[in-house]
């Protein structure tokens, strides 16, 4: 067994260096640090991304950009990836919040973000979708849609799936290796929602009030479902249903095979938030008049609980076995008990939290 001492013979196991506990010492005396706390990452319009301890909401680190953070956030074992309204895309060291690299786009970055073992994928309001090398931030490829990109982004082993806004208004499948177009589907109105995929279909919503299921191989329409307003929420799926919200104030569960309505629930206000699901519930937020987060029974859409924030509840949503994590335009990040919606903790940022949030 390696003795718990540094190279000069001093026992430092259990000590802290820069606030991180030393777990053991290697044979050459190098300290090996314990893993940091489990974290939730949230972007704020105060220009910061925050890393918060999921147990108590304490700040582990924060990183300041030059403008609002409204993009999605993606995370891997080493870094946190996100874009800013300062036209930059960032990779931040997950352990201490230091900048690893940044990549300049031609406009604000407000799209979803996805990451794999080699690249991170995001879109910009200059109309480009980018694949960026995760090691050094160099551009691997870019694809021009000709319009703002405010949709979510999804990836699989072969393609990047993304939507464009009015002026182009398409859902695209782009070759993940070189960014070439595999197929596109023209909607005619901005693609404003998150994007979800499974082995057979791409699911997206748009400003034409429709929720679409498109064949993942060729982009042909499998089905569409008409809501009463713009669909700009996140989209979540499981084996049986597609879950999405609309500006007609409703959350919908649609049969994944044919798009027929299984149930709907009225929140009383526009739905701009992300959506998360587990085996028992659908988690979603509402805006303006109600300003709540809801847990809805996944089988029939009945309300399990709701939690009132002080302003619009429209950030991305993350869940684990213990809590629902979400932000609000009241400037807070919340951790809510997943069983009853009671507040576990809240963290006050300097401005609204209306964009990316991820574990």
SULFEN-V904725 format. One record per backbone hydrogen bond with DSSP energy under -0.5 kcal/mol. NH is the residue of the N-H (numbers start at 1). CO is the residue of the C=O. E is the energy in kcal/mol with one decimal. If there is no record, write none. Layout:
nh=[NH,NH]
co=[CO,CO]
e=[E,E]
//
This chain:
nh=[5,6,7,9,12,13,14,15,17,20,22,23,23,24,26,29,32,33,34,40,41,42,43,44,45,47,49,50,51,52,52,53,54,57,60,61,63,65,69,70,71,72,74,76,80,81,82,83,84,85,87,89,90,91,92,93,94,97,100,101,103,105,109,110,110,111,112,114,116,120,121,122,123,124,125,127,129,130,131,132,132,133,134,137,140,141,143,145,145,146,150,151,152,154,156,160,161,162,163,164,165,168,169,171,172,173,174,175,176,179,182,183,185,187,188,191,192,192,193,194,196,198,202,203,204,205,206,207,209,211,212,213,214,215,216,219,222,223,225,227,227,231,232,232,233,234,236,238,242,243,244,245,246,247,249,251,252,253,254,254,255,256,259,262,263,265,267,267,268,272,273,274,276,278,282,283,284,285,286,287,290,291,293,294,295,296,297,298,301,304,305,307,309,309,313,314,315,316,318,320,324,325,326,327,328,329,331,333,334,335,336,337,338,341,344,345,347,349,349,353,354,355,356,358]
co=[3,10,29,6,10,4,22,12,20,17,15,21,32,32,30,26,24,31,21,52,358,50,356,48,352,44,63,42,61,40,50,58,38,53,51,51,49,47,44,68,83,111,81,79,92,74,90,72,88,68,84,103,82,101,80,98,78,93,91,91,89,87,84,108,149,123,151,121,119,132,114,130,112,128,108,124,143,122,141,120,130,138,118,133,131,131,129,127,143,127,148,163,193,161,159,174,154,172,152,170,148,165,165,185,162,183,160,180,158,175,173,173,171,169,169,164,190,205,205,233,203,201,214,196,212,194,210,190,206,225,204,223,202,220,200,215,213,213,211,209,225,206,230,271,245,273,243,241,254,236,252,234,250,230,246,265,244,263,242,252,260,240,255,253,253,251,249,265,249,270,285,315,283,281,296,276,294,274,292,270,287,287,307,284,305,282,302,280,297,295,295,293,291,307,286,312,327,355,325,323,336,318,334,316,332,312,328,347,326,345,324,342,322,337,335,335,333,331,347,328,352,43,71,41]
e=[-2.2,-3.0,-0.6,-2.1,-0.6,-0.9,-2.4,-2.3,-2.5,-1.6,-3.2,-0.5,-3.0,-1.5,-2.7,-2.2,-3.0,-0.5,-2.8,-2.3,-3.5,-2.0,-2.2,-2.4,-2.7,-1.2,-2.2,-3.0,-2.8,-2.8,-0.6,-2.8,-2.5,-2.8,-3.3,-1.3,-2.3,-3.1,-0.9,-0.6,-0.7,-2.7,-2.2,-2.2,-2.2,-3.2,-1.7,-0.6,-2.0,-2.8,-1.2,-2.5,-3.3,-2.4,-2.5,-3.3,-2.5,-2.5,-2.9,-1.4,-2.9,-3.1,-1.7,-0.7,-0.5,-0.9,-2.5,-1.9,-2.5,-2.3,-3.3,-1.6,-0.5,-2.2,-2.6,-1.9,-2.7,-3.3,-2.5,-2.7,-0.5,-3.2,-1.9,-2.2,-3.0,-1.4,-2.2,-3.5,-0.5,-0.6,-0.6,-0.7,-2.1,-2.1,-2.0,-2.3,-3.4,-1.7,-0.6,-2.4,-2.3,-1.9,-2.8,-2.2,-3.3,-2.4,-2.7,-3.5,-2.4,-2.7,-3.1,-1.4,-2.5,-2.8,-1.5,-2.2,-0.8,-0.8,-1.3,-2.2,-2.0,-2.0,-2.5,-3.3,-1.7,-0.6,-1.7,-2.6,-1.3,-2.1,-3.5,-2.6,-2.7,-3.5,-2.3,-2.7,-3.1,-1.4,-2.2,-3.3,-0.5,-2.1,-0.8,-0.6,-0.8,-2.4,-2.1,-2.0,-2.3,-3.3,-1.8,-0.6,-1.9,-2.2,-1.3,-2.7,-3.4,-2.6,-2.7,-0.5,-3.4,-2.5,-2.8,-3.2,-1.4,-2.1,-3.1,-0.6,-0.5,-0.6,-0.6,-2.5,-1.9,-2.0,-2.3,-3.2,-1.8,-0.5,-2.4,-2.3,-1.5,-0.6,-2.4,-3.3,-2.5,-2.7,-3.5,-2.3,-2.7,-3.2,-1.4,-2.6,-3.0,-0.5,-2.3,-0.9,-0.8,-2.8,-2.3,-1.9,-2.5,-3.4,-1.9,-0.5,-1.7,-2.8,-1.4,-2.4,-3.8,-2.4,-2.8,-3.5,-2.3,-2.7,-3.1,-1.4,-2.5,-3.2,-0.6,-2.4,-0.7,-0.6,-1.7,-2.5]
//
